Amino acid sequence: MTAPILDPDLLKAFVAIAEHRSFTRAAATLHRTQSAVSVQIKRLELRLGARLFQRTRAGVLLTTAGDELLVYARRLLDLNAEAIDALHARKREAVVRLGVMEDYGTIIIPPLLARFAKNHPDVRVEIETGLTATMPARLGEAYDLVIAMHPEGQGAGELLRREQAVWAAAASYPVRARDTLPVALYPPGCLFRQWAAEALDAAGRSWRLAFVSRTLAAVEAIAAQGLAITVVKAGTIALLACALSTLPRSPGADIRLHRARNLSRAGGLLADHLQLGISQLASHILT
């Protein structure tokens, strides 16, 4: 047998009568006629197969079944209101999807997002870090905004900052001219990997790929332990001990902001915030 469904409108009428101990006063608070409220209670009693109220000289009182139902009715109405509020809050909340390089995503962007969140608490930012070479092509599909690295003077989008690729290693790492250099780099598709290989080959330096990882922290940890050298942005060299000026110079890089077409108002606000603050904040943190 199918259990009866408790209509929230019927429960509202029931709770109102229980709290006011009067059909008349309950009807007034519900903006309904007394007869309409009486019909609702009869329908509820019919569905439950139990009498919920009894009339006395002191007013309308709950029966034993009514007293038991009151606890559940309040809980059901509260849960109903909570569900509606949660869905309305989700509609009000705007989501902006941001793709960015890992070093910027862990050093440059978080302080900017913290400041943005204080002024725009209804905007939720979802951030993904990784190789940015293919991210701009997925604007609108996977990202609303992308902060990507391009060869200097190339790439679309808005120029945010110029970076220089530099060799870095632990302070104790000995760079000898005749040694085969162990190099820690990123997977194919990373500009720094391409530039490092081209620069070393062009200079005639012997080298070997000693470590590969998609994770910036892993690459830098290997270099920091003196197990290999790597290539980083000049702006993030502080994470390692020193730059190596004796190795061939690598090209510069442009950090550019890409916006999806038909960007939402929230996305535009975040884009403007990042554009305004990224160079100032990067200089403050990394110099």
C-alpha positions, 0 to 999 in steps of 0.5 A: 500500500502506498504511503500518503503524501503530506502536502506542505500546504496542509501541514502549514494549515495544521501547524498554524492551527496548532500554534494559535489554537484557533481555526479563525486566527490560523486562517487569518495568518494564512490569508484564507477563509476559515472554511478553506482551512477546515477543508484542508484539515479534513483532507489531512485527517483523511489521508492520515486516517486519524483525528488531529484536533478536538474542540474544547471550551479553552479552544482547539487542542491537539489529539495524541495523533496531532501532538505526534504529527506536529513534531514531524510537520515542523521538521518537514516544513523546515526542510522544505524551506531549507531546500528552497533557500539552498536552490535560490542561493545557488541561482544567485551564486555566480561561478567563474572557471579560471585556468592558469599555470601552476606557479601563478595558481599557487603564488600569484593568484590566491592573494588576488582571489582572497581580495576579490572574494571579500568584495564579491562573496556571491562569486565562486571561482573554480580554478584549474592549474596546469599546462596552459598551451591548450587552455585558450582553445577551450574558452567557453567550454571548460574555462571562462578565463585563462591566464596562459604563457606565450612566447614573447610578442606572440599570442592573443589576449591581454598582456599582463606581465613579461617573464624571463625563463631562467635556469635554476638550481640549488645553491650547492649545485656545481655547473661544470662545462664538461659535465652532462647536465641532469635536467628536471622538466615538464612534459611535452607541450610546455614552452619551458621544456622546448626552450630548455632543449633548444637552448642547450642543443644550440649551445652544444651542452651535453644534457640528459632528461633526469626528471619529468613531472606535470607538477611544478612542486615536484620539479622544483623539489628535485632541483632544490635537492641538487639532483638536477637543474630546471627552468623557471620564471624569473618571477618565481626564482625565489622558490629555488636557491639561485639562478644559473647565469653560466648557461645559455639564455632562454627566450622571454615569455608573455603572460596573457589573459584570455576571456571567453566570449559572452563572459558573464558579469562576474567573469568580467569583474574577476578578469578586470580584478586580475588584470589590475592587480596581477603585475603589482601583486607579483612584483610585491611578492616575488621581488 
